[in-house]
Amino acid sequence: MKKRLVAALTLIATIFTTSSCNNNSKVFQPGDDTAEEVYADEASKNLTPDPDSEITITAFKCGKADAFLLRTANHTVVIDTATDKKGDNFLELIDEQGIDTIDEMIITHFDKDHVGGADQIIRAKNVGKIYTTYLSKDSDDITEYYSALKEKGYKDLIVKDVFSFKEDGVVYTIYPPEAMNYKSSVSNNSSLAIKVQCADKTMLFTGDAEEERINELISTDGLECDVLKMPHHGRFKKNLDEFIKRVTPKYAIITASKKEHEDAETVNILDAEGVETYITRGGDITIKMNADGVTIEQSSK
């Protein structure tokens, strides 16, 4: 009888743990006391970019990882922060440009190749607002991120609705995931998407969106863009062709490395649509947008 009771209690504990781990809004929340939720306000819905605005966006060469530095005359935004190992290099790039303050940091999701360098930037720089998606996993990188937040007394802002802000005439719009649970790849599918509008040009960032999240983006109005940061490091998805046709980019940026490269099917889709493609393994990519157009240059390093 005693053995049966122990076995029953063990089963109950296992079921409880499993069900808790499927509740993405509550599991693994080391930053509960540092987080706030952000909802849309009416003023943010009507923002439009200034016709004379301009922006420089650097896609950092950091292997199969995302790290983007966005600069206007008086404002700096970081979208994702590479891995922990590449975080120092990304920080060097920021230092080289004489940047002391990151006005906004946006973490599209909590995989190590997107959040890994965040703690280093938070500790080294003054960071204004930090926007994130909901937390769906746990890792040492995430623990370090929350430790850095607590050390600096910062909060991360979990985006719950489509939300926009405007700086130096450039409009940044963040699109949160529409679900709390996905059939697969919850972390990747929880990726924030970010639309950056400068003059009459647009760049769209898609994190590591996979098929379910891509379907959400296909159903979202207003995501047409000139430059597209490809989802999930250029990995092929069944609905990728439909997505590319929907957002109609002229240029694509793929964050991939020699060891972990993009899928040939993805490149074929882009080629078929006449999209000019750049891959970060070839070097840092600099994108400039203003009313005169879009220019893209890639370093040789």
C-alpha positions in Angstrom: 0.0 0.0 0.0 2.8 2.4 0.9 4.6 1.7 -2.4 1.3 2.4 -4.3 0.9 5.7 -2.5 4.4 6.8 -3.3 3.9 5.8 -6.9 0.7 7.8 -7.1 2.2 10.9 -5.6 5.1 10.7 -8.0 2.7 10.4 -10.9 0.8 13.4 -9.7 4.0 15.4 -9.3 5.1 14.5 -12.8 1.7 15.5 -14.3 1.8 18.8 -12.4 5.3 19.6 -13.5 4.5 18.8 -17.2 1.4 20.9 -17.2 3.2 23.8 -15.6 5.9 23.6 -18.3 3.2 23.9 -21.0 1.9 27.2 -19.5 4.3 29.5 -21.3 3.2 32.6 -19.4 4.3 31.3 -16.1 7.1 28.7 -16.6 10.7 29.8 -15.9 10.2 33.4 -14.9 13.4 34.4 -13.2 12.5 38.0 -14.0 9.0 38.2 -12.6 9.9 41.1 -10.3 11.6 43.0 -13.2 8.9 42.6 -15.9 6.0 44.8 -17.0 3.5 44.4 -19.8 3.1 46.9 -22.6 -0.2 47.4 -24.4 -1.1 49.6 -27.4 -2.3 53.1 -26.9 -4.3 55.2 -29.4 -1.5 57.7 -30.0 1.0 55.0 -31.2 -1.5 53.7 -33.8 -1.3 56.9 -35.9 2.5 57.5 -36.1 4.0 58.1 -39.5 7.6 58.5 -40.5 9.0 62.0 -41.4 9.8 62.3 -45.1 13.3 63.6 -44.4 14.2 60.8 -41.8 17.2 58.5 -42.3 18.6 55.5 -40.6 21.7 53.3 -40.7 21.2 49.6 -39.7 24.2 47.3 -39.2 23.7 43.5 -39.4 26.6 42.1 -37.4 28.5 39.1 -38.6 28.2 36.8 -35.6 27.7 33.3 -36.9 24.2 31.8 -36.9 22.9 34.6 -34.6 21.1 37.9 -34.8 22.6 41.3 -33.7 21.5 44.5 -35.3 22.4 48.1 -34.5 20.1 50.8 -35.7 21.2 54.5 -35.6 19.6 57.8 -36.3 21.0 61.2 -35.6 20.2 61.2 -31.9 18.9 57.7 -31.2 20.2 54.1 -31.0 18.2 50.8 -31.0 19.6 47.3 -30.7 17.6 44.3 -32.0 18.9 41.1 -30.6 22.4 40.7 -29.1 24.1 37.6 -30.7 25.4 34.7 -28.5 27.3 35.0 -25.2 30.6 34.3 -27.0 30.0 36.9 -29.7 28.6 39.5 -27.2 32.0 41.0 -26.7 32.5 41.5 -30.4 29.0 43.1 -30.7 29.9 45.4 -27.8 33.1 46.4 -29.6 31.1 47.4 -32.6 28.9 49.6 -30.4 32.0 51.1 -28.7 33.6 51.8 -32.1 30.7 54.0 -32.9 31.1 56.0 -29.7 27.7 54.8 -28.3 27.2 55.1 -24.5 23.4 54.8 -24.5 21.1 52.3 -26.1 17.7 54.0 -26.1 15.8 50.8 -26.8 16.8 47.2 -26.8 14.5 44.7 -28.4 14.9 41.0 -27.7 12.8 39.1 -30.3 12.8 35.9 -28.3 14.9 34.1 -25.7 17.1 31.7 -27.7 20.8 31.9 -26.9 21.7 33.3 -30.3 19.4 36.3 -29.7 19.7 37.1 -26.0 23.1 35.7 -25.3 25.0 39.0 -25.4 22.3 41.1 -23.7 23.7 40.9 -20.2 27.1 42.3 -21.4 25.4 45.3 -23.1 23.2 46.0 -20.2 26.2 46.0 -17.8 28.4 48.1 -20.1 25.9 50.7 -21.4 23.1 52.9 -20.3 19.9 51.2 -21.6 16.6 52.9 -21.8 13.7 50.6 -22.6 14.0 46.9 -23.1 11.2 45.2 -25.1 10.7 41.5 -25.1 8.3 38.7 -25.9 6.9 36.3 -23.2 9.4 33.9 -21.7 8.9 30.3 -22.8 12.1 28.6 -21.8 15.0 28.7 -19.3 18.8 28.8 -19.9 22.0 30.2 -18.4 21.9 33.0 -20.9 18.4 34.1 -19.7 19.5 33.8 -16.0 22.5 36.1 -16.8 20.1 38.5 -18.6 17.8 38.8 -15.6 20.8 39.1 -13.3 22.1 42.1 -15.3 18.6 43.7 -15.2 18.5 43.4 -11.5 22.0 44.8 -11.1 21.1 47.9 -13.1 17.6 48.2 -11.7 16.0 47.9 -15.1 12.7 46.3 -16.2 11.9 44.4 -19.4 8.7 45.3 -21.1 6.7 42.4 -22.4 4.9 43.5 -25.6 1.3 42.3 -25.5 -0.3 44.4 -28.3 1.0 45.9 -31.5 2.9 48.9 -30.3 4.8 51.8 -32.0 7.2 54.5 -31.0 8.8 57.3 -33.1 12.3 58.7 -32.7 14.2 61.1 -35.1 11.3 60.8 -37.5 11.6 57.0 -37.8 8.7 54.8 -36.7 9.3 51.5 -35.0 6.4 49.1 -34.7 6.6 45.9 -32.6 4.2 43.0 -33.4 4.0 40.4 -30.6 3.1 36.7 -31.2 -0.7 36.1 -31.3 -0.6 32.9 -29.3 0.8 31.7 -26.0 1.1 28.1 -27.2 2.2 26.7 -30.5 2.3 23.1 -31.8 6.0 23.2 -32.1 9.0 25.5 -31.5 7.3 27.7 -29.0 10.4 29.9 -28.4 11.0 30.6 -32.1 7.3 31.1 -32.8 7.0 33.6 -29.9 9.3 35.9 -31.8 8.5 39.6 -31.9 8.4 41.1 -35.4 9.6 44.7 -35.9 8.8 47.1 -38.7 11.1 50.0 -39.1 9.7 52.8 -41.3 12.1 55.6 -42.5 10.8 58.1 -45.0 9.0 55.9 -47.5 11.3 52.9 -46.9 10.7 49.9 -44.6 12.7 47.1 -43.1 11.0 44.1 -41.4 12.6 42.0 -38.8 11.1 38.5 -38.2 13.2 36.9 -35.4 13.2 33.1 -35.7 9.5 32.9 -36.9 8.6 29.4 -38.0 5.5 28.2 -39.9 2.8 29.1 -37.3 4.2 32.5 -36.6 4.8 33.1 -40.3 1.1 32.4 -40.9 0.3 35.1 -38.4 2.5 37.6 -40.3 1.0 36.6 -43.6 -2.4 37.5 -42.1 -1.1 40.9 -40.8 -1.7 44.0 -42.9 1.0 46.5 -43.6 4.1 44.4 -43.5 5.2 45.1 -47.0 8.9 46.0 -46.9 12.0 47.0 -48.9 14.4 45.0 -46.8 13.5 41.7 -45.0 15.5 40.1 -42.3 14.7 36.5 -43.1 13.0 34.3 -40.5 15.0 31.7 -38.7 18.4 32.2 -40.4 17.1 31.3 -43.8 15.7 27.9 -42.9 13.1 26.7 -45.4 9.5 26.7 -44.3 6.5 25.4 -46.3 4.8 28.8 -46.2 7.9 30.9 -46.9 7.1 31.4 -50.6 3.7 32.8 -49.7 5.2 35.0 -47.1 7.8 36.5 -49.5 5.1 37.2 -52.1 3.0 38.8 -49.3 5.7 41.2 -48.0 7.4 41.8 -51.4 11.0 42.7 -50.3 13.6 44.0 -52.7 16.4 42.9 -50.5 16.8 40.1 -47.9 19.3 39.7 -45.1 20.1 36.2 -43.8 22.0 35.7 -40.6 23.9 32.4 -41.2 27.4 31.0 -40.8 29.6 28.6 -42.8 28.8 25.7 -40.4 25.1 26.5 -40.1 24.0 27.9 -43.4 20.7 28.9 -45.0 18.7 26.3 -46.9 19.0 26.2 -50.7 15.2 26.2 -51.1 15.1 29.5 -49.3 17.6 31.1 -51.6 15.8 29.7 -54.7 12.5 31.3 -53.5 14.3 34.7 -53.1 15.9 34.3 -56.5 12.6 33.5 -58.2 11.1 36.6 -56.7 14.0 38.8 -57.8 15.1 39.5 -54.3 18.8 40.6 -53.8 20.1 38.6 -50.9 22.9 39.3 -48.4 24.3 36.8 -45.9 26.1 37.9 -42.7 28.8 35.2 -42.9 30.4 37.3 -45.6 30.9 40.3 -43.2 28.9 43.0 -41.5 26.1 44.4 -43.6 25.3 48.2 -43.5 21.9 49.3 -44.7 21.0 52.9 -45.1 17.5 54.1 -45.7 16.2 57.6 -46.5 13.9 59.3 -49.1 16.5 58.8 -51.8 16.3 55.0 -51.4 18.0 52.0 -49.9 21.8 51.3 -50.1 23.4 48.2 -48.8 27.1 47.5 -48.4 28.9 44.5 -47.0 32.4 44.5 -45.3 34.9 41.9 -46.4 35.8 40.9 -42.8 
